[in-house]
Amino acid sequence: MSKFDRYAFSAQPSFDEAATRKAFSHAVPLRTLVIYCYDPRAAEIPSAVARLFRDEVFPGAIILDGSGKKVASSTTIFPIIVAGGRAIDALRSITVAQHLFGIQNIVIVHHSYCGATTFTADGIIDAYEHEHHRDISNLYQRSSICISDYEASLKHDTALIRAHDGTPSHVNIFGYFYDIDTGALIEVARDVLGE
């Protein structure tokens, strides 16, 4: 037995996956995933999305049980923070979030002056080969490595998420550009069922 087993739900003798999943979905009312960049200047993106969607809550409050243990949260937004806010890095998180919580919206946000616009796919592949002696040319689709055009990357990422088998068919997918100077969100792509 690992010294960390007491912290894992699945390691408990009474573990029931279906019941645990149901409890998770009630403990954290997640509705919206927000995929954005790890640039510190982009840290306000989940709050901006919450304001835009109006019924979303971020960061929300941690809910304690009678003994003071953290058992739930009131947030409805789950942030997924990755380089450049590119969707390729968020696919597994989308699948897991749907399984544990059920989700209604996926929002991809790329921001102004992003570091992912300072290099090209070929540039990073060549530099990696030169500096680390590794060929990364087949690790990622070239269209998912950097941002050469914000509109094209948001449309690409919206389509990538929609086409992925781990994305539930009922979710709405949005792509936004965020101006870090003004805090404005501009819709660029939308894939909403029924529209």
C-alpha positions as CSV (number, residue, x, y, z in Angstrom):
1,M,0.0,0.0,0.0
2,S,1.4,3.4,-1.0
3,K,1.7,6.1,1.7
4,F,-0.6,8.2,-0.5
5,D,-3.4,5.7,-0.9
6,R,-5.5,7.3,1.8
7,Y,-5.9,10.3,-0.5
8,A,-7.1,8.3,-3.5
9,F,-10.8,7.6,-3.8
10,S,-10.2,4.5,-5.8
11,A,-7.9,3.0,-3.1
12,Q,-10.6,2.9,-0.5
13,P,-12.2,-0.5,0.3
14,S,-15.7,0.9,-0.2
15,F,-14.9,2.6,-3.6
16,D,-17.8,2.7,-5.9
17,E,-16.9,4.5,-9.2
18,A,-20.5,5.3,-10.2
19,A,-21.4,6.7,-6.8
20,T,-18.1,8.7,-6.6
21,R,-18.7,10.1,-10.1
22,K,-22.3,11.2,-9.1
23,A,-21.0,12.8,-5.9
24,F,-18.3,14.7,-7.8
25,S,-20.9,16.1,-10.2
26,H,-22.9,17.5,-7.3
27,A,-19.9,18.8,-5.3
28,V,-18.6,20.9,-8.1
29,P,-21.2,22.3,-10.6
30,L,-18.8,22.7,-13.5
31,R,-20.5,23.8,-16.7
32,T,-17.7,25.5,-18.7
33,L,-14.1,24.7,-19.5
34,V,-11.9,27.7,-20.4
35,I,-8.7,26.9,-22.3
36,Y,-6.2,29.7,-22.2
37,C,-2.5,30.6,-22.1
38,Y,-0.2,30.3,-19.1
39,D,1.1,33.8,-19.7
40,P,0.5,35.7,-16.3
41,R,-1.0,38.6,-18.3
42,A,-3.8,36.3,-19.3
43,A,-4.8,35.3,-15.8
44,E,-8.0,37.3,-15.9
45,I,-9.4,35.3,-18.8
46,P,-11.7,32.9,-16.7
47,S,-13.2,35.9,-14.9
48,A,-13.8,37.7,-18.2
49,V,-15.5,34.6,-19.5
50,A,-17.6,34.4,-16.4
51,R,-18.8,38.0,-16.9
52,L,-19.5,37.4,-20.6
53,F,-21.6,34.2,-19.9
54,R,-23.3,35.9,-16.9
55,D,-24.5,32.8,-15.2
56,E,-21.0,31.4,-14.7
57,V,-19.1,31.6,-11.5
58,F,-15.3,32.0,-11.2
59,P,-13.4,31.5,-9.0
60,G,-16.3,30.7,-6.7
61,A,-16.0,29.6,-3.1
62,I,-14.6,26.5,-1.4
63,I,-17.3,24.7,0.6
64,L,-16.2,23.0,3.9
65,D,-17.9,20.2,5.7
66,G,-18.7,20.2,9.5
67,S,-15.1,19.2,10.3
68,G,-13.6,21.9,8.2
69,K,-12.5,19.7,5.3
70,K,-12.7,21.1,1.7
71,V,-15.5,19.1,0.1
72,A,-16.9,21.2,-2.7
73,S,-16.8,24.4,-4.7
74,S,-19.3,26.8,-6.2
75,T,-17.3,27.5,-9.3
76,T,-18.9,26.7,-12.6
77,I,-15.7,27.3,-14.7
78,F,-12.8,25.0,-14.9
79,P,-9.6,26.6,-16.3
80,I,-7.3,24.6,-18.5
81,I,-4.0,26.5,-18.7
82,V,-1.6,25.6,-21.5
83,A,1.0,27.2,-23.8
84,G,-0.8,29.6,-26.1
85,G,-4.2,28.3,-25.1
86,R,-3.9,25.7,-27.8
87,A,-6.6,23.1,-27.8
88,I,-4.3,20.2,-28.6
89,D,-3.0,20.2,-25.0
90,A,-6.6,20.3,-23.5
91,L,-8.1,17.2,-25.1
92,R,-7.6,14.7,-22.2
93,S,-8.9,17.3,-19.7
94,I,-12.1,17.8,-21.7
95,T,-12.7,14.0,-21.7
96,V,-12.1,13.7,-17.9
97,A,-14.2,16.8,-17.1
98,Q,-17.1,15.4,-19.0
99,H,-16.8,12.1,-17.3
100,L,-16.6,13.5,-13.8
101,F,-18.8,16.6,-14.0
102,G,-20.6,16.9,-17.3
103,I,-20.0,20.1,-19.2
104,Q,-22.0,22.4,-21.4
105,N,-19.5,24.8,-22.9
106,I,-15.9,24.8,-24.0
107,V,-14.3,28.2,-24.5
108,I,-10.9,28.6,-26.2
109,V,-9.2,31.9,-25.7
110,H,-6.1,33.2,-27.4
111,H,-4.7,36.5,-26.2
112,S,-3.0,39.5,-27.7
113,Y,0.9,39.7,-27.7
114,C,1.1,35.9,-27.0
115,G,4.4,34.3,-26.8
116,A,3.1,31.6,-29.2
117,T,3.2,34.2,-31.9
118,T,6.9,34.8,-31.5
119,F,8.0,31.6,-33.2
120,T,6.9,29.4,-36.1
121,A,6.4,25.6,-36.2
122,D,9.5,25.1,-38.3
123,G,11.5,27.5,-36.1
124,I,10.7,25.6,-32.8
125,I,11.3,22.2,-34.5
126,D,14.7,23.3,-35.9
127,A,15.7,25.0,-32.6
128,Y,14.8,21.9,-30.7
129,E,16.8,19.7,-33.0
130,H,19.8,22.1,-32.8
131,E,19.7,22.7,-29.0
132,H,18.4,19.3,-27.7
133,H,19.3,16.9,-30.5
134,R,15.7,15.7,-30.7
135,D,13.4,15.5,-33.6
136,I,10.0,16.8,-32.5
137,S,8.6,17.2,-36.0
138,N,6.1,14.3,-35.6
139,L,5.0,15.1,-32.1
140,Y,2.3,17.6,-33.0
141,Q,0.3,18.8,-35.9
142,R,2.2,21.9,-37.3
143,S,-1.1,23.8,-37.2
144,S,-1.3,23.3,-33.4
145,I,2.3,24.3,-32.4
146,C,2.2,28.1,-32.6
147,I,-0.2,30.9,-33.4
148,S,0.6,32.6,-36.8
149,D,-2.9,33.9,-37.3
150,Y,-5.4,34.3,-34.3
151,E,-8.5,33.8,-36.4
152,A,-7.2,30.7,-38.1
153,S,-5.9,29.2,-34.8
154,L,-9.2,29.7,-33.0
155,K,-11.2,28.2,-35.9
156,H,-8.7,25.3,-36.1
157,D,-8.9,24.7,-32.4
158,T,-12.7,24.9,-32.3
159,A,-12.9,22.3,-35.1
160,L,-10.2,20.1,-33.5
161,I,-12.2,19.9,-30.2
162,R,-15.5,19.2,-32.1
163,A,-13.9,16.4,-34.1
164,H,-12.2,14.7,-31.1
165,D,-13.9,11.5,-29.8
166,G,-13.4,12.7,-26.2
167,T,-15.6,15.7,-26.7
168,P,-19.3,15.1,-25.9
169,S,-21.5,15.9,-28.9
170,H,-23.9,18.1,-27.0
171,V,-21.4,20.8,-25.9
172,N,-21.2,24.3,-27.2
173,I,-17.7,25.4,-28.4
174,F,-16.5,29.0,-28.6
175,G,-13.3,30.6,-29.7
176,Y,-12.4,34.1,-28.4
177,F,-9.6,36.6,-28.8
178,Y,-8.7,38.4,-25.5
179,D,-7.1,41.9,-25.6
180,I,-4.8,41.9,-22.5
181,D,-4.7,45.7,-22.6
182,T,-8.5,46.3,-22.4
183,G,-9.8,43.0,-21.1
184,A,-12.2,42.7,-24.1
185,L,-13.3,39.3,-25.4
186,I,-14.1,39.1,-29.1
187,E,-15.9,36.1,-30.5
188,V,-14.1,34.6,-33.4
189,A,-15.5,31.1,-33.7
190,R,-18.7,29.4,-32.6
191,D,-19.9,25.8,-32.9
192,V,-23.2,25.6,-31.1
193,L,-25.6,22.8,-31.8
194,G,-28.9,24.0,-33.1
195,E,-27.5,27.2,-34.7
